[in-house]
Amino acid sequence: QLQLVESGGGLVQPGGSLRLSCAASGFTLDYYVIGWFRQAPGKEREGVSCISSIGGRTNYADSVKGRFTISRDNAKKTAYLQMNSLKPEDTAIYFCAAVRSFQTICDMTQRFTSWGQGTQVTVSS
């Protein structure tokens, strides 16, 4: 399976930006759908975004559309989540996840088989 390590979290003021990174090892990233998820204290884990293995098709949760951008660099075996216009409600632990897939779409309800350890994002003034 793929090993994933997130980084880039931290404390940011409302309206600020952060870029999260997800570094992969073990296998080529080309054949994997990548997803970003988050979990706030006392809440269930929710899907934030995903990107397909073929064609780089993306999906976003309604709450982050227009503010977050997912991307991937297969050569660097790294995926990213650029987060702009951050809001206090974005505060959560953010997880990177992957699942082997050969389709041209991604679905955050898929069963992701590889997970990172999470990185804390806190948005507060």
Secondary structure, 3 states (H helix, E strand, C coil): CCEEEEECCEEECCCCCEEEEEEEECCCCCCEEEEEEEECCCCCCEEEEEECCCCCCEEECCCCCCCEEEEEECCCCEEEEEECCCCHHHCEEEEEEEEECCCCCCCCCCCCCEECCCEEEEECC
